[in-house]
Amino acid sequence: MKRLVTSIIAALVLAAGCSSSDTTRETSGERIVTLTAGLTEAVFALGAGDLVVARDISSTIAEADALPIVTTAHDINVEALLAVRPTLILIDEDTGPETALDQIAATGVRIELVDNATTVDEIIPRLERVAEILGLQDRAARLRDAIDKDLAGVRTDDSLADVRVAFLYVRGPAGVYLIGGPGSGPDSIIAAAGATDAGTAIGLELAFTPLTPEAMVGAAPDVLLVTTTGLDSVNGIDGLVELAGVAQTPAGKARRVITAEDGLLFSFGPRTPSLIESLRQEIAAEMEKAVP
């Protein structure tokens, strides 16, 4: 893993070494609010993190820990957001509600929309869009080359091609139990790690489908991928294997479960290649567990 992410780390260090005084005239002096994890990652990776004055709740990178949170999920707190006196707000297509965005725009604050990303192939276009907004295209070029190199390194490993991994989106207190399929986001992460997305393999048509015994048995996952908060919400692996059909799968029988931090799994930002390599190693390790 260290070998694969060295180029990205080097590029991030180079970008981080650029202070706000090195930014373009248009960007210098901006007070930026980033309202998705991937956009927060992109701004910091481009070396403009010192211009960020607030973030959304999903932005969990360590560099942003001290910043105030001005959203709960994608619901904007207008009063809290305007209190940080932003000049630029970066949003994606899920940010809302629309009435809140209209209220903010009416104050003269610049709002820039960046397309959602749900595949690994969209990491670089999204980064380049943020760089365009900030006038930092040169830095994006360096990061693009590093990301391309590290993704290529991960994709050369096909040792997990026959391993089925199912992403389960679970929220115990809310009673939400879903299995991921094509377009879910984690399906692309799983594929990039060299494994097979179980939901896609059985022909699910939706990004997320209600979890049923039939769906789980049909998917027959070898490994389960869940978010850290999702696993906590069902009281860990013991609770997870009690969900519909899970105990009847190879993954459930062998208790093969891996986790990823929520904001990172769905961010599709500069940290994603490192996540992919980490998950690849974890999947391989879980497959060492025999089915009873």
C-alpha positions as CSV (number, residue, x, y, z in Angstrom):
1,M,0.0,0.0,0.0
2,K,2.8,2.4,0.9
3,R,4.3,2.0,-2.6
4,L,1.0,2.7,-4.3
5,V,0.1,5.9,-2.5
6,T,3.6,7.4,-2.4
7,S,3.0,9.5,-5.5
8,I,-0.3,10.9,-4.2
9,I,1.3,11.7,-0.8
10,A,4.1,13.5,-2.6
11,A,1.7,15.5,-4.7
12,L,-0.4,16.4,-1.6
13,V,2.7,17.5,0.3
14,L,3.7,19.7,-2.7
15,A,0.2,21.2,-2.8
16,A,0.1,21.7,0.9
17,G,3.4,23.6,0.7
18,C,1.7,26.2,-1.4
19,S,0.2,28.9,0.9
20,S,-2.8,31.1,0.2
21,S,-0.3,33.7,-1.0
22,D,0.5,31.3,-3.9
23,T,-3.1,31.1,-5.1
24,T,-4.5,33.1,-8.0
25,R,-5.6,36.6,-7.6
26,E,-9.3,35.4,-8.0
27,T,-8.9,32.8,-5.2
28,S,-6.9,34.8,-2.7
29,G,-9.1,36.2,0.0
30,E,-11.9,33.7,-0.6
31,R,-13.8,32.4,2.4
32,I,-14.8,28.9,1.2
33,V,-17.5,26.6,2.6
34,T,-17.4,23.0,1.3
35,L,-20.6,21.0,1.6
36,T,-19.5,17.5,0.7
37,A,-16.6,15.3,1.9
38,G,-15.2,14.9,-1.6
39,L,-15.2,18.7,-2.2
40,T,-13.5,19.3,1.1
41,E,-10.8,16.8,0.2
42,A,-10.3,18.4,-3.2
43,V,-9.9,21.9,-1.8
44,F,-7.3,20.8,0.8
45,A,-5.5,18.5,-1.7
46,L,-5.2,21.6,-4.0
47,G,-3.4,23.5,-1.2
48,A,-6.3,25.9,-0.6
49,G,-7.4,24.4,2.7
50,D,-6.5,27.6,4.6
51,L,-9.3,29.3,2.7
52,V,-12.0,27.0,4.0
53,V,-14.0,28.4,6.9
54,A,-16.7,25.8,7.4
55,R,-17.6,22.3,6.3
56,D,-20.5,19.8,6.2
57,I,-20.8,16.9,8.7
58,S,-19.5,14.3,6.3
59,S,-16.1,16.1,5.8
60,T,-14.0,14.2,8.3
61,I,-10.5,14.7,7.1
62,A,-8.2,15.6,10.0
63,E,-7.2,18.9,8.5
64,A,-10.8,20.1,8.7
65,D,-11.5,18.9,12.3
66,A,-11.4,22.4,13.7
67,L,-13.8,23.9,11.2
68,P,-17.4,24.6,12.2
69,I,-20.1,22.2,10.7
70,V,-22.9,24.1,8.9
71,T,-25.0,21.2,7.7
72,T,-26.6,18.1,9.0
73,A,-26.2,15.6,6.1
74,H,-27.3,17.7,3.1
75,D,-29.7,20.0,5.0
76,I,-28.1,23.5,5.1
77,N,-28.3,25.5,8.3
78,V,-28.6,28.9,6.7
79,E,-28.0,31.0,9.8
80,A,-24.9,29.0,10.8
81,L,-23.5,29.1,7.2
82,L,-24.0,32.9,6.8
83,A,-22.4,33.4,10.2
84,V,-19.0,32.4,8.9
85,R,-19.2,35.1,6.2
86,P,-18.5,32.9,3.2
87,T,-17.7,34.3,-0.2
88,L,-17.8,30.9,-2.0
89,I,-19.8,27.8,-1.3
90,L,-19.1,24.5,-3.1
91,I,-22.1,22.1,-3.4
92,D,-23.1,19.0,-5.3
93,E,-26.5,17.9,-6.7
94,D,-27.7,16.5,-3.4
95,T,-27.1,19.7,-1.4
96,G,-30.3,21.5,-0.3
97,P,-33.0,22.3,0.3
98,E,-33.4,24.6,-2.7
99,T,-35.1,27.3,-0.7
100,A,-32.0,27.5,1.6
101,L,-29.7,27.8,-1.4
102,D,-31.9,30.6,-2.9
103,Q,-31.8,32.4,0.4
104,I,-28.0,32.3,0.5
105,A,-27.7,33.3,-3.1
106,A,-29.9,36.3,-2.5
107,T,-27.2,37.6,-0.1
108,G,-24.7,37.7,-2.9
109,V,-22.7,34.7,-1.9
110,R,-21.2,32.8,-4.9
111,I,-22.4,29.2,-5.1
112,E,-20.7,26.7,-7.4
113,L,-22.2,23.4,-8.3
114,V,-19.9,20.4,-8.8
115,D,-21.4,17.2,-10.3
116,N,-21.9,14.2,-8.0
117,A,-19.3,11.4,-8.3
118,T,-20.3,7.8,-7.9
119,T,-17.4,6.1,-9.8
120,V,-13.7,6.0,-9.5
121,D,-13.4,7.3,-13.0
122,E,-15.1,10.5,-11.9
123,I,-12.5,11.4,-9.2
124,I,-10.2,13.3,-11.6
125,P,-12.9,15.3,-13.5
126,R,-14.4,16.3,-10.1
127,L,-11.0,17.4,-8.9
128,E,-10.4,19.4,-12.1
129,R,-13.8,21.1,-11.8
130,V,-12.9,22.3,-8.3
131,A,-9.5,23.4,-9.5
132,E,-11.1,25.4,-12.3
133,I,-13.4,27.1,-9.8
134,L,-10.4,28.1,-7.7
135,G,-8.1,28.8,-10.6
136,L,-5.6,26.1,-9.5
137,Q,-5.4,24.0,-12.6
138,D,-1.6,23.6,-12.4
139,R,-1.9,21.9,-9.0
140,A,-4.8,19.7,-10.3
141,A,-2.5,18.4,-13.1
142,R,0.1,17.2,-10.6
143,L,-2.5,15.5,-8.5
144,R,-4.2,13.9,-11.6
145,D,-0.9,12.3,-12.6
146,A,-0.4,10.9,-9.1
147,I,-4.0,9.6,-8.8
148,D,-3.8,8.0,-12.3
149,K,-0.5,6.2,-11.4
150,D,-1.8,4.8,-8.1
151,L,-5.1,3.7,-9.5
152,A,-3.3,1.9,-12.3
153,G,-1.1,0.1,-9.7
154,V,-4.2,-1.2,-7.8
155,R,-5.9,-2.3,-11.0
156,T,-3.1,-4.6,-12.0
157,D,-4.0,-7.1,-9.3
158,D,-6.8,-9.5,-10.4
159,S,-6.3,-12.0,-7.5
160,L,-9.7,-11.2,-6.1
161,A,-11.7,-11.3,-9.3
162,D,-13.9,-14.2,-8.1
163,V,-14.6,-12.8,-4.7
164,R,-18.1,-11.4,-4.3
165,V,-18.3,-8.3,-2.0
166,A,-21.7,-6.9,-1.0
167,F,-22.1,-3.4,0.3
168,L,-24.8,-3.1,2.9
169,Y,-26.2,0.3,3.8
170,V,-27.6,-0.1,7.2
171,R,-29.1,2.3,9.8
172,G,-30.4,0.3,12.7
173,P,-32.4,2.9,14.6
174,A,-34.1,4.1,11.4
175,G,-34.8,0.5,10.2
176,V,-33.0,1.1,6.9
177,Y,-31.4,-2.0,5.4
178,L,-30.3,-1.9,1.8
179,I,-27.9,-3.8,-0.5
180,G,-25.9,-1.8,-3.0
181,G,-26.0,-2.4,-6.7
182,P,-24.9,-0.6,-9.9
183,G,-24.4,3.1,-9.3
184,S,-24.3,2.9,-5.6
185,G,-20.8,4.2,-5.4
186,P,-19.3,1.4,-3.4
187,D,-19.8,-0.9,-6.4
188,S,-17.1,1.1,-8.2
189,I,-14.8,1.0,-5.2
190,I,-15.3,-2.8,-4.9
191,A,-14.5,-3.2,-8.6
192,A,-11.5,-1.0,-8.4
193,A,-10.2,-3.2,-5.6
194,G,-10.3,-6.1,-8.0
195,A,-13.4,-7.9,-6.5
196,T,-16.9,-8.4,-7.8
197,D,-19.8,-6.3,-6.6
198,A,-22.3,-8.9,-5.5
199,G,-25.4,-6.7,-6.1
200,T,-24.4,-6.0,-9.6
201,A,-23.5,-9.6,-10.2
202,I,-27.0,-10.8,-9.5
203,G,-28.6,-8.2,-11.8
204,L,-29.9,-5.6,-9.4
205,E,-31.0,-2.6,-11.4
206,L,-31.2,0.0,-8.7
207,A,-28.3,1.6,-6.8
208,F,-29.9,0.4,-3.5
209,T,-32.4,-2.4,-3.1
210,P,-34.2,-3.3,0.2
211,L,-32.4,-6.1,1.9
212,T,-34.4,-9.4,1.8
213,P,-33.4,-13.0,2.5
214,E,-33.8,-13.8,-1.2
215,A,-31.5,-11.0,-2.3
216,M,-28.8,-11.9,0.2
217,V,-28.9,-15.6,-0.6
218,G,-28.9,-14.9,-4.3
219,A,-26.0,-12.5,-4.0
220,A,-24.1,-15.0,-2.0
221,P,-21.4,-12.5,-0.9
222,D,-18.0,-13.8,0.3
223,V,-17.4,-10.5,2.2
224,L,-19.6,-7.8,3.5
225,L,-18.7,-4.1,3.3
226,V,-20.4,-1.7,5.6
227,T,-19.7,1.8,6.9
228,T,-18.4,2.2,10.4
229,T,-21.4,4.0,11.6
230,G,-23.7,1.5,9.9
231,L,-22.0,-1.4,11.7
232,D,-22.2,0.4,15.0
233,S,-25.9,1.1,14.4
234,V,-26.7,-2.6,14.4
235,N,-24.5,-3.4,17.3
236,G,-21.5,-4.8,15.4
237,I,-21.0,-8.0,13.5
238,D,-23.3,-9.9,15.9
239,G,-26.2,-7.7,14.9
240,L,-25.2,-7.6,11.2
241,V,-25.5,-11.4,10.8
242,E,-29.0,-11.3,12.3
243,L,-30.3,-9.2,9.4
244,A,-32.4,-10.8,6.7
245,G,-30.5,-13.6,5.0
246,V,-27.0,-12.5,6.1
247,A,-26.4,-15.6,8.2
248,Q,-27.1,-17.9,5.2
249,T,-24.3,-16.3,3.1
250,P,-20.7,-17.3,2.9
251,A,-19.8,-13.9,4.4
252,G,-22.2,-14.3,7.3
253,K,-21.2,-17.9,8.1
254,A,-17.5,-16.9,8.2
255,R,-18.2,-13.5,9.7
256,R,-16.2,-11.8,6.9
257,V,-16.9,-8.1,7.4
258,I,-14.9,-5.0,6.5
259,T,-15.7,-1.4,7.2
260,A,-15.0,2.0,5.7
261,E,-15.5,5.4,7.2
262,D,-18.7,6.9,5.8
263,G,-17.4,10.1,4.5
264,L,-14.4,8.5,2.9
265,L,-16.3,5.7,1.2
266,F,-18.6,8.1,-0.7
267,S,-16.2,11.0,-1.2
268,F,-14.5,10.0,-4.4
269,G,-11.7,12.4,-3.6
270,P,-7.9,12.3,-3.6
271,R,-7.9,9.8,-0.7
272,T,-10.0,7.2,-2.6
273,P,-7.0,5.4,-4.1
274,S,-5.6,4.8,-0.7
275,L,-9.0,3.5,0.5
276,I,-9.2,1.1,-2.5
277,E,-5.8,-0.4,-1.7
278,S,-6.7,-0.7,1.9
279,L,-10.0,-2.5,1.1
280,R,-8.2,-4.8,-1.3
281,Q,-5.9,-5.9,1.4
282,E,-8.7,-6.3,3.9
283,I,-10.8,-8.4,1.5
284,A,-7.8,-10.7,0.9
285,A,-7.3,-11.1,4.7
286,E,-11.0,-11.8,5.3
287,M,-10.9,-14.6,2.6
288,E,-8.4,-16.4,4.8
289,K,-11.3,-17.1,7.2
290,A,-12.9,-20.5,6.3
291,V,-16.6,-21.0,6.1
292,P,-17.7,-23.3,8.9
